[in-house]
Every structure is written in C-alpha cells, then in structure tokens.
Amino acid sequence: MKKQFTALLMSLSLLVGGAVTVSADSLEGKENLNNIAEARAYIIKSSSEIANELENLKMSKENVTLIEIHDVIESYYENNPAPLELANNDSISLEDVFPNESQKNQLNNEETFSLNEFISQQKENEEVLSFSTETTKTDVYVDKSGIFILHSEIDPNSAIRAAAWSYTANERTTGSAYNALGLKMFDLWASGSFRYDGSKVEVATKDGGYERKFWGSTLELTDRGRGLSRTVDLEGYKYAEVYSRLRTESTLGFRWFGLTLTDTTVEVKIGSTVNGNVYTGGGSI
C-alpha cells in the first residue's frame, strides 16, 4: 500500500583501510537519491496527466459532478500507481523532492491557512479548473504538492422569505486534500444560509464538520470550530460568514499546498453580502 513521504536522513560513506568496499550506509544514501529523482519524475508526470484528464472532462460535458471529478483522480492513481519502492518508502519527504518550493512556502505556526483564499489566488493566475452543475460549483487545483478541491453546493428547496428579510438558500463549501501520491487525507466543510435586507446581513443557519480519510490516519486533527459564524466589516462593506477550522499536526511532515501543516490551522468558509450574494473561495453560485 502507498504511504506518504516522511523526513530523509542520509549517511556518509566510509572507505576503510584502502580496501575497495562500499558501506551499507553509502548504498542506502545512493538508493535514496535515486528514489528522490524517481519520486520527482513520477509526481511531475502524474500531476500533469491528471490536469489534462480533468481538462478533457471539462471539455467533454457541460455539467460535471464532484463524484465524476473524484472518479477521474482515483482512476488515474489506480491505473498509474506510484512505484512500489516509493509507495513503501517512509524515509523521503515532499521537501526532499522539491526543496526549493518547500522552503519558499513555509507557513508560520500562528497563521491560519484559508482554502477559499488560496483557491481565489490561484484562479487569478488561471491555474484552477472550474466545474459546475445547476446546484454545484467545484474548483480543482492540481499541483506537485497534491490535488486540492473546493466544492460548493446549494439546496434549491431551502430558500424562504419573511416580512422584512430575504433569505438565501442553504449552501455548503467543502475543502478536500490529496497528498502528492494521490492519497486523500481529509475533508473540511462549512454550510449556512443568510438573511439580508440590502443594508444588513446575518447568519440564518450554520453547520460544519470534517472527515478524516484512511490515508490521513497519520495526521493529528484537532477541532477548532465547526460551523461557526462571524461578521466581517471590510472597507465599509459588511458580510456574514460561516466557517470551520482544523488544527493539523504531523510528525511525518505532511504538506498541504506545499505548506508545512505541523501546528497549523486550516479553514474553509462561506459568506454573504447585504444583498444576498453568497460567496466562497470560488466566487458566488
């Protein structure tokens, strides 16, 4: 079975007494270097091919569901698994494979990483594939660090009206993370509906949660709030938001978006303007 990469420790080789012998540590170090090169080639190739397959899916049909997106990803890794010597190797980290990018993308322990904001930034760089149906919108970012999905859905039967207020339908946004070998780690989601009157907006209903996947068993996940609400005042504009947060800790050095998730809080959110325009990291739907 496939395992996520962990930290690399390399040994120095010794030549003893002029004899033409190579130590076991030297052979192990050489093998690790070869594995790092092979891992780099596999990850670059798989991320490129998955991006192409998702692009083909987008071009082939108008309405694409989240299930279809997951099927493309999981089918790819089923048909193109990581080499056994990599999948069973617990001595290499993603930082070893892409050291320059890992060092550049370190995250301070006190920072909160917003999946919504990250996807929005990548959309500005035109590096996100967006899919939709009548009631859903899904943004997918494919990178050497992994595959990351922000999914929003609306319940068309949940919108209600009351005297002075108008109400949005209940909508949900979900963040999903795969590691570099295509192993799904966890989902984090928030949902809510909002009431608004053109000058004010409030959270009407709220919910949230997370689900650890099998390959995320090595992560320590701490609930930092599921389906919480808050008001935001930004440059004179008012918003209401529902959000969920997780504290992630991993002695194995698990990376998400190329960022170190040791002692790090991650977040997804959904919000509304005073005019009832609901937004997530991928925009309103």
Contacts in CASP RR format, 6 or more apart in sequence:
PFRMAT RR
TARGET T0000
AUTHOR 0000-0000-0000
METHOD contacts of the structure
MODEL  1
MKKQFTALLMSLSLLVGGAVTVSADSLEGKENLNNIAEARAYIIKSSSEI
ANELENLKMSKENVTLIEIHDVIESYYENNPAPLELANNDSISLEDVFPN
ESQKNQLNNEETFSLNEFISQQKENEEVLSFSTETTKTDVYVDKSGIFIL
HSEIDPNSAIRAAAWSYTANERTTGSAYNALGLKMFDLWASGSFRYDGSK
VEVATKDGGYERKFWGSTLELTDRGRGLSRTVDLEGYKYAEVYSRLRTES
TLGFRWFGLTLTDTTVEVKIGSTVNGNVYTGGGSI
1 87 0 8 1.000
1 88 0 8 1.000
2 81 0 8 1.000
2 82 0 8 1.000
2 87 0 8 1.000
2 88 0 8 1.000
2 181 0 8 1.000
2 182 0 8 1.000
2 183 0 8 1.000
2 215 0 8 1.000
3 87 0 8 1.000
3 88 0 8 1.000
3 89 0 8 1.000
3 90 0 8 1.000
4 179 0 8 1.000
4 180 0 8 1.000
4 181 0 8 1.000
4 183 0 8 1.000
4 215 0 8 1.000
4 218 0 8 1.000
4 252 0 8 1.000
4 254 0 8 1.000
5 39 0 8 1.000
5 89 0 8 1.000
5 90 0 8 1.000
5 92 0 8 1.000
5 93 0 8 1.000
5 94 0 8 1.000
5 96 0 8 1.000
5 97 0 8 1.000
5 180 0 8 1.000
5 181 0 8 1.000
6 90 0 8 1.000
6 91 0 8 1.000
6 92 0 8 1.000
6 93 0 8 1.000
6 252 0 8 1.000
6 253 0 8 1.000
7 91 0 8 1.000
7 93 0 8 1.000
7 95 0 8 1.000
7 96 0 8 1.000
7 252 0 8 1.000
7 253 0 8 1.000
8 32 0 8 1.000
8 36 0 8 1.000
8 91 0 8 1.000
8 92 0 8 1.000
8 93 0 8 1.000
8 96 0 8 1.000
9 91 0 8 1.000
10 28 0 8 1.000
10 29 0 8 1.000
10 32 0 8 1.000
10 33 0 8 1.000
11 23 0 8 1.000
11 25 0 8 1.000
11 26 0 8 1.000
11 28 0 8 1.000
11 29 0 8 1.000
12 25 0 8 1.000
12 26 0 8 1.000
13 22 0 8 1.000
13 23 0 8 1.000
13 25 0 8 1.000
13 26 0 8 1.000
13 29 0 8 1.000
14 23 0 8 1.000
14 25 0 8 1.000
14 26 0 8 1.000
15 21 0 8 1.000
32 91 0 8 1.000
32 92 0 8 1.000
35 85 0 8 1.000
35 86 0 8 1.000
35 89 0 8 1.000
35 92 0 8 1.000
36 92 0 8 1.000
36 96 0 8 1.000
36 97 0 8 1.000
38 83 0 8 1.000
38 85 0 8 1.000
38 86 0 8 1.000
39 82 0 8 1.000
39 86 0 8 1.000
39 92 0 8 1.000
39 97 0 8 1.000
40 97 0 8 1.000
40 98 0 8 1.000
42 82 0 8 1.000
42 83 0 8 1.000
42 86 0 8 1.000
43 97 0 8 1.000
43 144 0 8 1.000
43 180 0 8 1.000
43 181 0 8 1.000
44 144 0 8 1.000
46 76 0 8 1.000
46 77 0 8 1.000
46 80 0 8 1.000
46 182 0 8 1.000
47 142 0 8 1.000
47 143 0 8 1.000
47 144 0 8 1.000
47 146 0 8 1.000
47 147 0 8 1.000
49 76 0 8 1.000
49 80 0 8 1.000
50 72 0 8 1.000
50 73 0 8 1.000
50 76 0 8 1.000
50 142 0 8 1.000
50 147 0 8 1.000
51 129 0 8 1.000
51 142 0 8 1.000
53 72 0 8 1.000
53 76 0 8 1.000
54 69 0 8 1.000
54 72 0 8 1.000
54 73 0 8 1.000
54 129 0 8 1.000
54 140 0 8 1.000
54 142 0 8 1.000
55 129 0 8 1.000
57 64 0 8 1.000
57 68 0 8 1.000
57 69 0 8 1.000
57 72 0 8 1.000
57 131 0 8 1.000
58 64 0 8 1.000
58 129 0 8 1.000
58 131 0 8 1.000
63 132 0 8 1.000
63 133 0 8 1.000
63 134 0 8 1.000
64 131 0 8 1.000
64 132 0 8 1.000
64 133 0 8 1.000
64 138 0 8 1.000
65 131 0 8 1.000
65 133 0 8 1.000
65 136 0 8 1.000
66 136 0 8 1.000
66 138 0 8 1.000
66 149 0 8 1.000
66 151 0 8 1.000
69 131 0 8 1.000
69 138 0 8 1.000
69 140 0 8 1.000
69 149 0 8 1.000
73 147 0 8 1.000
73 178 0 8 1.000
73 182 0 8 1.000
77 181 0 8 1.000
77 182 0 8 1.000
81 87 0 8 1.000
82 181 0 8 1.000
86 92 0 8 1.000
86 181 0 8 1.000
87 181 0 8 1.000
90 252 0 8 1.000
93 252 0 8 1.000
93 253 0 8 1.000
93 255 0 8 1.000
94 102 0 8 1.000
94 145 0 8 1.000
94 179 0 8 1.000
94 180 0 8 1.000
94 255 0 8 1.000
94 258 0 8 1.000
95 102 0 8 1.000
95 103 0 8 1.000
95 253 0 8 1.000
95 255 0 8 1.000
97 180 0 8 1.000
98 144 0 8 1.000
98 145 0 8 1.000
98 258 0 8 1.000
101 144 0 8 1.000
101 145 0 8 1.000
101 258 0 8 1.000
102 255 0 8 1.000
102 258 0 8 1.000
102 260 0 8 1.000
105 257 0 8 1.000
105 258 0 8 1.000
105 259 0 8 1.000
105 260 0 8 1.000
106 259 0 8 1.000
106 260 0 8 1.000
107 113 0 8 1.000
107 259 0 8 1.000
107 260 0 8 1.000
107 261 0 8 1.000
107 264 0 8 1.000
109 262 0 8 1.000
109 263 0 8 1.000
109 264 0 8 1.000
111 264 0 8 1.000
111 265 0 8 1.000
112 245 0 8 1.000
112 264 0 8 1.000
112 265 0 8 1.000
112 266 0 8 1.000
112 267 0 8 1.000
113 256 0 8 1.000
113 257 0 8 1.000
113 259 0 8 1.000
113 264 0 8 1.000
113 265 0 8 1.000
113 266 0 8 1.000
113 267 0 8 1.000
114 266 0 8 1.000
114 267 0 8 1.000
114 268 0 8 1.000
114 269 0 8 1.000
115 148 0 8 1.000
115 150 0 8 1.000
115 175 0 8 1.000
115 188 0 8 1.000
115 266 0 8 1.000
115 267 0 8 1.000
115 268 0 8 1.000
115 281 0 8 1.000
116 150 0 8 1.000
116 173 0 8 1.000
116 267 0 8 1.000
116 268 0 8 1.000
116 269 0 8 1.000
116 280 0 8 1.000
116 281 0 8 1.000
116 282 0 8 1.000
117 281 0 8 1.000
118 141 0 8 1.000
118 148 0 8 1.000
118 257 0 8 1.000
119 128 0 8 1.000
119 139 0 8 1.000
119 141 0 8 1.000
119 148 0 8 1.000
119 150 0 8 1.000
119 281 0 8 1.000
119 282 0 8 1.000
120 281 0 8 1.000
120 282 0 8 1.000
120 283 0 8 1.000
122 128 0 8 1.000
122 141 0 8 1.000
123 130 0 8 1.000
123 139 0 8 1.000
123 282 0 8 1.000
127 141 0 8 1.000
128 139 0 8 1.000
128 140 0 8 1.000
128 141 0 8 1.000
128 282 0 8 1.000
129 139 0 8 1.000
129 140 0 8 1.000
129 141 0 8 1.000
129 142 0 8 1.000
130 137 0 8 1.000
130 138 0 8 1.000
130 139 0 8 1.000
130 140 0 8 1.000
130 282 0 8 1.000
131 137 0 8 1.000
131 138 0 8 1.000
131 139 0 8 1.000
131 140 0 8 1.000
132 138 0 8 1.000
132 285 0 8 1.000
134 156 0 8 1.000
135 153 0 8 1.000
135 154 0 8 1.000
135 155 0 8 1.000
135 156 0 8 1.000
136 151 0 8 1.000
136 152 0 8 1.000
136 153 0 8 1.000
136 154 0 8 1.000
136 285 0 8 1.000
137 151 0 8 1.000
137 152 0 8 1.000
137 153 0 8 1.000
137 280 0 8 1.000
137 282 0 8 1.000
137 283 0 8 1.000
137 285 0 8 1.000
138 149 0 8 1.000
138 150 0 8 1.000
138 151 0 8 1.000
138 152 0 8 1.000
139 149 0 8 1.000
139 150 0 8 1.000
139 151 0 8 1.000
139 281 0 8 1.000
139 282 0 8 1.000
140 147 0 8 1.000
140 148 0 8 1.000
140 149 0 8 1.000
141 147 0 8 1.000
141 148 0 8 1.000
141 149 0 8 1.000
143 257 0 8 1.000
143 258 0 8 1.000
144 180 0 8 1.000
145 180 0 8 1.000
145 255 0 8 1.000
145 256 0 8 1.000
145 257 0 8 1.000
145 258 0 8 1.000
145 259 0 8 1.000
146 177 0 8 1.000
146 178 0 8 1.000
146 179 0 8 1.000
146 180 0 8 1.000
146 182 0 8 1.000
146 257 0 8 1.000
147 177 0 8 1.000
147 178 0 8 1.000
147 182 0 8 1.000
148 175 0 8 1.000
148 176 0 8 1.000
148 177 0 8 1.000
148 178 0 8 1.000
148 256 0 8 1.000
148 257 0 8 1.000
149 174 0 8 1.000
149 175 0 8 1.000
149 176 0 8 1.000
150 173 0 8 1.000
150 174 0 8 1.000
150 175 0 8 1.000
150 268 0 8 1.000
150 280 0 8 1.000
150 281 0 8 1.000
150 282 0 8 1.000
151 173 0 8 1.000
151 174 0 8 1.000
151 175 0 8 1.000
151 176 0 8 1.000
152 171 0 8 1.000
152 172 0 8 1.000
152 173 0 8 1.000
152 174 0 8 1.000
152 270 0 8 1.000
152 280 0 8 1.000
152 282 0 8 1.000
152 285 0 8 1.000
153 171 0 8 1.000
153 172 0 8 1.000
154 169 0 8 1.000
154 170 0 8 1.000
154 171 0 8 1.000
154 278 0 8 1.000
154 285 0 8 1.000
155 169 0 8 1.000
155 170 0 8 1.000
155 171 0 8 1.000
156 169 0 8 1.000
157 169 0 8 1.000
158 169 0 8 1.000
158 170 0 8 1.000
158 193 0 8 1.000
159 167 0 8 1.000
159 168 0 8 1.000
159 169 0 8 1.000
159 193 0 8 1.000
160 167 0 8 1.000
161 167 0 8 1.000
162 195 0 8 1.000
164 197 0 8 1.000
165 195 0 8 1.000
165 196 0 8 1.000
165 197 0 8 1.000
166 195 0 8 1.000
166 196 0 8 1.000
166 197 0 8 1.000
166 276 0 8 1.000
167 193 0 8 1.000
167 194 0 8 1.000
167 195 0 8 1.000
167 196 0 8 1.000
167 204 0 8 1.000
168 193 0 8 1.000
168 194 0 8 1.000
168 195 0 8 1.000
168 196 0 8 1.000
168 204 0 8 1.000
168 272 0 8 1.000
168 276 0 8 1.000
168 278 0 8 1.000
169 193 0 8 1.000
170 191 0 8 1.000
170 192 0 8 1.000
170 193 0 8 1.000
170 205 0 8 1.000
171 191 0 8 1.000
171 192 0 8 1.000
171 193 0 8 1.000
171 270 0 8 1.000
171 278 0 8 1.000
171 280 0 8 1.000
171 285 0 8 1.000
172 189 0 8 1.000
172 190 0 8 1.000
172 191 0 8 1.000
172 192 0 8 1.000
172 207 0 8 1.000
172 270 0 8 1.000
173 189 0 8 1.000
173 190 0 8 1.000
173 191 0 8 1.000
173 268 0 8 1.000
173 269 0 8 1.000
173 270 0 8 1.000
173 280 0 8 1.000
173 281 0 8 1.000
174 187 0 8 1.000
174 188 0 8 1.000
174 189 0 8 1.000
174 268 0 8 1.000
175 187 0 8 1.000
175 188 0 8 1.000
175 189 0 8 1.000
175 268 0 8 1.000
176 184 0 8 1.000
176 186 0 8 1.000
176 187 0 8 1.000
177 184 0 8 1.000
177 185 0 8 1.000
177 186 0 8 1.000
177 256 0 8 1.000
178 184 0 8 1.000
178 185 0 8 1.000
179 185 0 8 1.000
179 215 0 8 1.000
179 254 0 8 1.000
179 255 0 8 1.000
180 255 0 8 1.000
183 213 0 8 1.000
183 215 0 8 1.000
183 216 0 8 1.000
184 213 0 8 1.000
184 214 0 8 1.000
184 215 0 8 1.000
184 216 0 8 1.000
185 212 0 8 1.000
185 213 0 8 1.000
185 215 0 8 1.000
185 216 0 8 1.000
185 219 0 8 1.000
185 254 0 8 1.000
185 256 0 8 1.000
186 210 0 8 1.000
186 211 0 8 1.000
186 212 0 8 1.000
186 213 0 8 1.000
186 216 0 8 1.000
186 219 0 8 1.000
186 221 0 8 1.000
186 246 0 8 1.000
187 210 0 8 1.000
187 211 0 8 1.000
187 213 0 8 1.000
188 209 0 8 1.000
188 210 0 8 1.000
188 244 0 8 1.000
188 246 0 8 1.000
188 266 0 8 1.000
188 267 0 8 1.000
188 268 0 8 1.000
189 208 0 8 1.000
189 209 0 8 1.000
189 210 0 8 1.000
189 244 0 8 1.000
189 268 0 8 1.000
190 206 0 8 1.000
190 207 0 8 1.000
190 208 0 8 1.000
190 209 0 8 1.000
190 226 0 8 1.000
190 227 0 8 1.000
190 242 0 8 1.000
190 243 0 8 1.000
190 244 0 8 1.000
190 268 0 8 1.000
190 269 0 8 1.000
190 270 0 8 1.000
191 206 0 8 1.000
191 207 0 8 1.000
191 208 0 8 1.000
191 227 0 8 1.000
191 242 0 8 1.000
191 270 0 8 1.000
192 203 0 8 1.000
192 204 0 8 1.000
192 205 0 8 1.000
192 206 0 8 1.000
192 207 0 8 1.000
192 227 0 8 1.000
192 242 0 8 1.000
192 270 0 8 1.000
193 203 0 8 1.000
193 204 0 8 1.000
193 205 0 8 1.000
194 201 0 8 1.000
194 202 0 8 1.000
194 203 0 8 1.000
194 204 0 8 1.000
194 240 0 8 1.000
194 271 0 8 1.000
194 272 0 8 1.000
194 276 0 8 1.000
194 278 0 8 1.000
195 201 0 8 1.000
195 202 0 8 1.000
195 204 0 8 1.000
196 202 0 8 1.000
196 272 0 8 1.000
196 273 0 8 1.000
196 274 0 8 1.000
196 275 0 8 1.000
196 276 0 8 1.000
197 274 0 8 1.000
198 274 0 8 1.000
198 275 0 8 1.000
198 276 0 8 1.000
199 274 0 8 1.000
200 238 0 8 1.000
200 274 0 8 1.000
201 238 0 8 1.000
201 239 0 8 1.000
201 240 0 8 1.000
201 272 0 8 1.000
201 273 0 8 1.000
201 274 0 8 1.000
201 276 0 8 1.000
202 231 0 8 1.000
202 240 0 8 1.000
203 229 0 8 1.000
203 240 0 8 1.000
203 241 0 8 1.000
203 242 0 8 1.000
206 227 0 8 1.000
206 228 0 8 1.000
206 229 0 8 1.000
206 242 0 8 1.000
207 226 0 8 1.000
207 227 0 8 1.000
207 242 0 8 1.000
208 226 0 8 1.000
208 227 0 8 1.000
208 242 0 8 1.000
208 244 0 8 1.000
209 226 0 8 1.000
209 227 0 8 1.000
209 244 0 8 1.000
210 221 0 8 1.000
210 223 0 8 1.000
210 226 0 8 1.000
210 244 0 8 1.000
210 246 0 8 1.000
212 219 0 8 1.000
212 221 0 8 1.000
216 254 0 8 1.000
218 250 0 8 1.000
218 252 0 8 1.000
218 254 0 8 1.000
219 248 0 8 1.000
219 249 0 8 1.000
219 250 0 8 1.000
219 254 0 8 1.000
219 261 0 8 1.000
220 248 0 8 1.000
220 249 0 8 1.000
220 250 0 8 1.000
221 246 0 8 1.000
221 247 0 8 1.000
221 248 0 8 1.000
222 246 0 8 1.000
222 247 0 8 1.000
222 248 0 8 1.000
222 249 0 8 1.000
223 246 0 8 1.000
223 247 0 8 1.000
224 245 0 8 1.000
224 246 0 8 1.000
224 247 0 8 1.000
224 265 0 8 1.000
225 244 0 8 1.000
225 245 0 8 1.000
226 244 0 8 1.000
227 242 0 8 1.000
227 243 0 8 1.000
227 244 0 8 1.000
228 242 0 8 1.000
228 243 0 8 1.000
228 244 0 8 1.000
228 245 0 8 1.000
229 240 0 8 1.000
229 241 0 8 1.000
229 242 0 8 1.000
229 243 0 8 1.000
230 240 0 8 1.000
230 241 0 8 1.000
230 243 0 8 1.000
231 238 0 8 1.000
231 239 0 8 1.000
231 240 0 8 1.000
231 241 0 8 1.000
232 238 0 8 1.000
232 239 0 8 1.000
232 240 0 8 1.000
232 241 0 8 1.000
233 239 0 8 1.000
237 273 0 8 1.000
237 274 0 8 1.000
238 273 0 8 1.000
238 274 0 8 1.000
239 271 0 8 1.000
239 272 0 8 1.000
239 273 0 8 1.000
239 274 0 8 1.000
240 271 0 8 1.000
240 272 0 8 1.000
241 269 0 8 1.000
241 270 0 8 1.000
241 271 0 8 1.000
241 272 0 8 1.000
242 269 0 8 1.000
242 270 0 8 1.000
242 271 0 8 1.000
243 267 0 8 1.000
243 268 0 8 1.000
243 269 0 8 1.000
243 270 0 8 1.000
244 267 0 8 1.000
244 268 0 8 1.000
244 269 0 8 1.000
245 265 0 8 1.000
245 266 0 8 1.000
245 267 0 8 1.000
246 265 0 8 1.000
246 266 0 8 1.000
246 267 0 8 1.000
247 263 0 8 1.000
247 264 0 8 1.000
247 265 0 8 1.000
248 254 0 8 1.000
248 256 0 8 1.000
248 261 0 8 1.000
248 262 0 8 1.000
248 264 0 8 1.000
248 265 0 8 1.000
248 266 0 8 1.000
249 261 0 8 1.000
249 262 0 8 1.000
249 263 0 8 1.000
250 261 0 8 1.000
250 262 0 8 1.000
251 262 0 8 1.000
253 260 0 8 1.000
253 261 0 8 1.000
253 262 0 8 1.000
254 261 0 8 1.000
255 261 0 8 1.000
256 266 0 8 1.000
268 280 0 8 1.000
269 280 0 8 1.000
269 281 0 8 1.000
270 278 0 8 1.000
270 279 0 8 1.000
270 280 0 8 1.000
271 278 0 8 1.000
271 279 0 8 1.000
271 280 0 8 1.000
272 278 0 8 1.000
272 279 0 8 1.000
273 279 0 8 1.000
277 284 0 8 1.000
278 284 0 8 1.000
278 285 0 8 1.000
END
